[in-house]
């Protein structure tokens, strides 16, 4: 990505609505152009698609980077499965943080098993996250065409973590590579 493309970048943050204040909320305040969405574990893929689509429609720039956490990962991937080619072409970077194994329902189309990331993507897990086992995460990363990374933090990656500087640096490195 060229530096002039970064000036036209919107950060789409998709959080797990069950989580209390966390690093993703600080990211929403710290970037110049941000759109947000929230997703719940008990929602259907169609509800997830609708919520993410509403946020996506608010993106005016040509380029978008996505960061999703927890049930937000499921919501983004459900939306991505249905996204048109033009929307997919605007994606330049995806970080899927701490997905929930329990929030991956199998719908009639097998959306979450058939979706593939169309750009640089990382699936990031915390060390010893009980809701995202490493073996499952590795299988999903391969399935979604994402690189599996283990953050230096332990557990769910769902606290403020001083804005999760490690994740910010990862996003910047992905955008500039």
C-alpha positions as a Python dict, from the first residue, in 0.01 Angstrom:
ca = {
    (1, 'X'): (0, 0, 0),
    (2, 'X'): (137, 342, -91),
    (3, 'X'): (141, 634, 154),
    (4, 'X'): (-122, 826, -46),
    (5, 'X'): (-353, 523, -13),
    (6, 'X'): (-321, 545, 366),
    (7, 'X'): (-473, 894, 355),
    (8, 'X'): (-789, 738, 215),
    (9, 'X'): (-809, 451, 465),
    (10, 'X'): (-1104, 380, 691),
    (11, 'X'): (-1063, 149, 987),
    (12, 'X'): (-1365, -78, 1035),
    (13, 'X'): (-1376, -205, 1393),
    (14, 'X'): (-1616, -488, 1476),
    (15, 'X'): (-1637, -562, 1845),
    (16, 'X'): (-1800, -834, 2051),
    (17, 'X'): (-2092, -657, 2215),
    (18, 'X'): (-2069, -883, 2522),
    (19, 'X'): (-1726, -745, 2612),
    (20, 'X'): (-1679, -448, 2842),
    (21, 'X'): (-1452, -159, 2747),
    (22, 'X'): (-1139, -285, 2581),
    (23, 'X'): (-855, -192, 2344),
    (24, 'X'): (-1080, -181, 2038),
    (25, 'X'): (-1267, 112, 2196),
    (26, 'X'): (-941, 304, 2231),
    (27, 'X'): (-862, 232, 1868),
    (28, 'X'): (-1199, 380, 1770),
    (29, 'X'): (-1097, 706, 1935),
    (30, 'X'): (-739, 709, 1810),
    (31, 'X'): (-782, 683, 1431),
    (32, 'X'): (-899, 967, 1208),
    (33, 'X'): (-1156, 775, 1000),
    (34, 'X'): (-1333, 490, 1177),
    (35, 'X'): (-1657, 298, 1138),
    (36, 'X'): (-1774, 59, 1407),
    (37, 'X'): (-2013, -231, 1443),
    (38, 'X'): (-2096, -471, 1725),
    (39, 'X'): (-2200, -833, 1712),
    (40, 'X'): (-2342, -1077, 1964),
    (41, 'X'): (-2268, -1445, 2005),
    (42, 'X'): (-2632, -1548, 1981),
    (43, 'X'): (-2710, -1358, 1661),
    (44, 'X'): (-2761, -1534, 1330),
    (45, 'X'): (-2525, -1497, 1034),
    (46, 'X'): (-2794, -1285, 864),
    (47, 'X'): (-2804, -1046, 1161),
    (48, 'X'): (-2425, -1025, 1157),
    (49, 'X'): (-2424, -954, 784),
    (50, 'X'): (-2678, -676, 828),
    (51, 'X'): (-2486, -506, 1110),
    (52, 'X'): (-2155, -512, 926),
    (53, 'X'): (-2319, -401, 601),
    (54, 'X'): (-2468, -98, 777),
    (55, 'X'): (-2121, 2, 901),
    (56, 'X'): (-1966, -73, 560),
    (57, 'X'): (-2212, 157, 384),
    (58, 'X'): (-2075, 444, 595),
    (59, 'X'): (-1724, 400, 454),
    (60, 'X'): (-1661, 666, 190),
    (61, 'X'): (-1293, 605, 119),
    (62, 'X'): (-1146, 367, -136),
    (63, 'X'): (-954, 156, 118),
    (64, 'X'): (-1058, -21, 435),
    (65, 'X'): (-872, -211, 703),
    (66, 'X'): (-1079, -438, 927),
    (67, 'X'): (-1014, -535, 1287),
    (68, 'X'): (-1267, -772, 1442),
    (69, 'X'): (-1271, -926, 1790),
    (70, 'X'): (-1458, -1220, 1944),
    (71, 'X'): (-1809, -1254, 1797),
    (72, 'X'): (-1712, -964, 1570),
    (73, 'X'): (-1487, -1208, 1384),
    (74, 'X'): (-1787, -1429, 1307),
    (75, 'X'): (-1989, -1124, 1200),
    (76, 'X'): (-1719, -996, 967),
    (77, 'X'): (-1661, -1334, 805),
    (78, 'X'): (-2037, -1383, 755),
    (79, 'X'): (-2049, -1042, 586),
    (80, 'X'): (-1735, -1113, 381),
    (81, 'X'): (-1890, -1432, 246),
    (82, 'X'): (-2173, -1224, 97),
    (83, 'X'): (-1967, -917, 1),
    (84, 'X'): (-1955, -818, -364),
    (85, 'X'): (-1630, -799, -560),
    (86, 'X'): (-1611, -421, -536),
    (87, 'X'): (-1633, -433, -155),
    (88, 'X'): (-1378, -713, -137),
    (89, 'X'): (-1145, -511, -359),
    (90, 'X'): (-1150, -220, -113),
    (91, 'X'): (-1019, -439, 170),
    (92, 'X'): (-645, -403, 219),
    (93, 'X'): (-587, -553, 563),
    (94, 'X'): (-776, -781, 804),
    (95, 'X'): (-700, -866, 1168),
    (96, 'X'): (-922, -1130, 1326),
    (97, 'X'): (-852, -1116, 1700),
    (98, 'X'): (-952, -1387, 1947),
    (99, 'X'): (-1241, -1548, 1758),
    (100, 'X'): (-1480, -1754, 1967),
    (101, 'X'): (-1498, -2118, 1872),
    (102, 'X'): (-1848, -2125, 2023),
    (103, 'X'): (-1969, -1843, 1793),
    (104, 'X'): (-1926, -2023, 1462),
    (105, 'X'): (-2266, -2167, 1371),
    (106, 'X'): (-2299, -2372, 1056),
    (107, 'X'): (-2570, -2215, 841),
    (108, 'X'): (-2733, -2367, 533),
    (109, 'X'): (-2464, -2218, 305),
    (110, 'X'): (-2172, -2311, 534),
    (111, 'X'): (-2070, -1942, 512),
    (112, 'X'): (-1807, -1950, 785),
    (113, 'X'): (-1643, -2259, 639),
    (114, 'X'): (-1641, -2134, 278),
    (115, 'X'): (-1528, -1774, 323),
    (116, 'X'): (-1173, -1673, 227),
    (117, 'X'): (-990, -1349, 304),
    (118, 'X'): (-909, -1161, -20),
    (119, 'X'): (-613, -962, 117),
    (120, 'X'): (-345, -977, 388),
    (121, 'X'): (-510, -1128, 693),
    (122, 'X'): (-395, -1234, 1038),
    (123, 'X'): (-580, -1443, 1293),
    (124, 'X'): (-440, -1336, 1629),
    (125, 'X'): (-489, -1534, 1948),
    (126, 'X'): (-372, -1478, 2301),
    (127, 'X'): (-157, -1732, 2479),
    (128, 'X'): (-376, -1986, 2662),
    (129, 'X'): (-712, -1848, 2544),
    (130, 'X'): (-971, -2101, 2665),
    (131, 'X'): (-1231, -1982, 2410),
    (132, 'X'): (-999, -2007, 2110),
    (133, 'X'): (-793, -2327, 2125),
    (134, 'X'): (-469, -2309, 1921),
    (135, 'X'): (-545, -2622, 1716),
    (136, 'X'): (-886, -2487, 1616),
    (137, 'X'): (-737, -2144, 1543),
    (138, 'X'): (-471, -2299, 1318),
    (139, 'X'): (-735, -2489, 1120),
    (140, 'X'): (-947, -2176, 1082),
    (141, 'X'): (-653, -1958, 980),
    (142, 'X'): (-565, -2203, 703),
    (143, 'X'): (-927, -2223, 596),
    (144, 'X'): (-971, -1844, 580),
    (145, 'X'): (-632, -1775, 413),
    (146, 'X'): (-501, -1592, 719),
    (147, 'X'): (-169, -1610, 899),
    (148, 'X'): (-200, -1740, 1255),
    (149, 'X'): (-15, -1526, 1511),
    (150, 'X'): (6, -1562, 1887),
    (151, 'X'): (15, -1229, 2068),
    (152, 'X'): (251, -1189, 2362),
    (153, 'X'): (-51, -1132, 2588),
    (154, 'X'): (-228, -1421, 2758),
    (155, 'X'): (-596, -1507, 2758),
    (156, 'X'): (-883, -1351, 2563),
    (157, 'X'): (-728, -1025, 2438),
    (158, 'X'): (-1037, -850, 2573),
    (159, 'X'): (-905, -591, 2816),
    (160, 'X'): (-784, -234, 2757),
    (161, 'X'): (-418, -354, 2737),
    (162, 'X'): (-304, 11, 2709),
    (163, 'X'): (-462, 24, 2362),
    (164, 'X'): (-298, -304, 2258),
    (165, 'X'): (14, -150, 2111),
    (166, 'X'): (128, -488, 1979),
    (167, 'X'): (-188, -509, 1765),
    (168, 'X'): (-148, -151, 1643),
    (169, 'X'): (206, -223, 1533),
    (170, 'X'): (91, -540, 1357),
    (171, 'X'): (-176, -346, 1167),
    (172, 'X'): (73, -79, 1064),
    (173, 'X'): (326, -339, 947),
    (174, 'X'): (56, -516, 745),
    (175, 'X'): (-56, -190, 583),
    (176, 'X'): (297, -87, 491),
    (177, 'X'): (417, -425, 361),
}
